[in-house]
Amino acid sequence: NAGVTQTPKFQVLKTGQSMTLQCAQDMNHNSMYWYRQDPGMGLRLIYYSASEGTTDKGEVPNGYNVSRLNKREFSLRLESAAPSQTSVYFCASSEAHRNQPQHFGDGTRLSIL
Amino acid sequence: QKEVEQNSGPLSVPEGAIASLNCTYSDRGSQSFFWYRQYSGKSPELIMSIYSNGDKEDGRFTAQLNKASQYVSLLIRDSQPSDSATYLCAGGYQKVTFGIGTKLQVIP
């Protein structure tokens, strides 16, 4: 039972570099989410995808792009990384009729210097 | 002001006691509420959901919802050291918003 798998687990970038965080789920869930978690701020929704082929902005979408490649995969791209994007990033998924994340990946710890 | 408010704690309780975690929300249209547990360095885990006024019990956990007071709580009976974690409250209508989490420490 893999659940939600995120790669990489850790990453250090320099300001201005780009990278893509990968997420895949094997539970046949329709909905997928990307969150960031910062001390004192809690979990904040970056983007979500209610179904394959659709994506919507969350609370903090600026500086990010997403792709729902297929039902299993939902990637998050930082085009030009900034120190303010240093955070822990979580991908999550849920069944179609739910509006909240049910299963989270282990997270990606991203530092931008 | 965040839509979902929690005291960050830490809340310290002795082993075997009842831990009471509280959460308030500002959006009266919110219909769904959830509690997640997050161990240090780990990802959140959904432990309870509640949709209507009153209490919902699951083992040692009881979620309480009072929509008139815009208040959600989580009670943990017979607290164990393994319950030491941060508890995230989340609520909303079409999309949920998370509180900052309350850190619970259960003292042996």
Interface residues (C-beta under 8 A of the other chain):
Chain A: G40 M41 G42 L43 R44 L45 Y48 G58 E59 F90 N99 Q100 P101 Q102 H103 F104 G105 D106 G107
Chain B: K2 S8 S32 F34 K42 S43 P44 E45 L46 S49 L88 A90 G92 Y93 Q94 K95 V96 T97 F98 G99 I100 G101
